């Protein structure tokens, strides 16, 4: 998934998912908390891959992933391409009104727009991009 799309959450907590992201997430997908102050959305296929990897770990290591599952929500798109984000997830990521839906490879991230703008400013530098490309041997 790629791109940045700016949308708003309505008063009922619904967020329109951009069509390009919807195509990759599918009609049913999973949203959970992240290691950053945002939410992460996984297609059903990628969610299953993550569950399989975690299930293969020893129980003590599996427990470290417990918050990902405890705070996850199975989401389904309505007829207008919107998803209802549970209140606890919106609170975690401080999603109030303006949201940036950010493609991040095999997942999408849902950021408060101002928070995303701050992260994007820090990360989108020639030095950072050069470092990433070097680490990937490009």
WOZI-V195917 format. One record per residue. N is the residue number from 1. SS is DSSP state (~ for helix, > for strand, _ for the rest). OMEGA is omega in whole degrees, -180 to 180 (NA if undefined). BURIAL is I if it has 9 or more other C-alpha atoms within 8 Angstrom, else O. Layout:
# WOZI-V195917
N,SS,OMEGA,BURIAL
N,SS,OMEGA,BURIAL
This chain:
# WOZI-V195917
1,_,-178,I
2,_,178,I
3,_,175,O
4,>,-177,O
5,>,-178,O
6,>,-179,I
7,>,176,I
8,>,173,I
9,>,179,I
10,_,-176,O
11,_,180,O
12,_,179,O
13,_,-180,I
14,>,-180,I
15,>,175,I
16,>,178,I
17,_,-179,I
18,_,-174,I
19,~,180,O
20,~,178,O
21,~,178,I
22,~,-179,I
23,~,-177,O
24,~,178,O
25,~,-176,I
26,_,-178,I
27,_,178,O
28,>,-179,I
29,>,-175,I
30,>,178,I
31,>,179,I
32,>,179,I
33,>,-175,I
34,_,175,I
35,_,175,O
36,_,-178,O
37,_,179,I
38,_,175,I
39,>,177,I
40,>,180,I
41,>,-179,I
42,>,171,I
43,>,178,I
44,~,-180,I
45,~,-180,O
46,~,175,I
47,~,179,I
48,~,177,O
49,~,180,O
50,~,179,O
51,~,179,O
52,~,179,O
53,~,-179,O
54,~,179,I
55,~,180,O
56,_,-179,O
57,_,172,O
58,_,-175,O
59,~,-178,O
60,~,178,O
61,~,177,I
62,~,-178,I
63,~,178,O
64,~,180,O
65,_,-176,I
66,~,180,O
67,~,179,O
68,~,-178,I
69,~,-179,O
70,~,-177,O
71,_,-180,I
72,_,176,I
73,>,172,O
74,>,-173,O
75,>,176,I
76,>,179,I
77,_,173,I
78,_,-176,O
79,_,180,O
80,_,178,O
81,_,179,I
82,>,176,I
83,>,176,I
84,>,179,I
85,_,180,I
86,_,-177,O
87,~,-178,O
88,~,178,O
89,~,177,I
90,~,180,I
91,~,-180,I
92,~,-176,I
93,_,-179,I
94,_,178,I
95,_,-176,I
96,_,-177,I
97,_,-176,O
98,>,-175,I
99,>,171,I
100,>,174,I
101,>,-170,I
102,>,175,I
103,>,-178,I
104,>,179,I
105,_,-177,O
106,_,179,O
107,>,173,I
108,>,177,I
109,>,179,I
110,>,-175,I
111,>,162,I
112,>,-173,I
113,~,-179,I
114,~,178,O
115,~,178,O
116,~,-179,I
117,~,179,O
118,~,179,O
119,~,-178,O
120,~,179,O
121,~,-180,O
122,~,-174,O
123,~,-175,O
124,_,175,O
125,_,179,O
126,~,-180,O
127,~,-179,O
128,~,179,I
129,~,178,I
130,~,179,O
131,~,179,O
132,~,179,O
133,~,178,I
134,~,180,O
135,~,179,O
136,_,-179,O
137,_,175,O
138,_,NA,O
